Amino acid sequence: MDFTDIELLWMPEKRTGQDLVRIYLPIELKERFKLYCQLKGTTMTEVVKEQIEKLINSKDFSKLLEDRLNDSPKPKKGKGAA
């Protein structure tokens, strides 16, 4: 087990109500991202969380969601349905 393996197992930022999202990145990209976070004085977790929040709060996501809901089949009203 090398340092990277230990680093992956030790997650001091995990709190109640959080879930793990594990991704695979090219090594060079991960190292540059880690360096970016260190230079900014933040964590990789915080940066990813902020980017995901921006994505799901974007107009693009809202439009994709609305389009998907409009394209989904409507439930048929059957006998006895309110």
N, C-alpha and C positions, 0 to 999 in steps of 0.2 A: 504494500500500500504506500503510495507516494503522497506528497503534500497535497496535491490536487484532490486525491481521493478523500483525505482527511478534511479538507476544506469543504467538500461537497457534503460530508456527513455532519459537520458542525454548522448548524444554522442558528446563530444567536438571535436573529431577527424574527423567528417564528413566534407568533402569538396566537392565543385562542381566537378562533374564528377565521384564521387564515388557512389557505390551502396551498399546496406545492404545485408549481408549474415548472416542469423540467423541459428544457430545450437543448438541442444540440447545435453548436456553432463551430465553424472552422476555428482552429486554435488561435490563429493570428487575430481574427475578429474579436474573439473573447478577450484576449490579452489587451487589445487596444481599447475595448469597451471598459475593461477593469481599470486601465490606466486613466481613461477619461473620468470615471467616477472618483478615483482617488484624487485626481487633480481638482475636481469640483468640490471635494469634501463631502461626498454623498456615497450611498451604497448602490450596488447594481440593482438590488431589489427596489429601492425607491425610484430609480430612473425608469425601470421597466413598468412599475405601477403607474407612474405619472403618464407614460406614453400610452399605456392601455386605457387609462381614464380619458385621455385626449381622444383616442380612437373611438371609444364607445359613446362619447359625448359629441362626436362630430356630426355635421349635417349629412355627410356621406353615409355613415352608419344608419342614421335615422331614415334616410331615403331607401337604403337597401332593405331595412326592416319593413318599412311601409310597403315597398314593392312586393316583398315576399308574402306579407300578409294579404295583400290584394290579389296575388296570384294563387293563393292556397284555396282549395275547394271549400265552399261554404257548406256547413252542416245542413242536412235536409231536415225540415220539420216533419216529424212523424205524428201518427195518432197518439194522443195522450201527452204530447209535448206541450209545455207551457208557453 
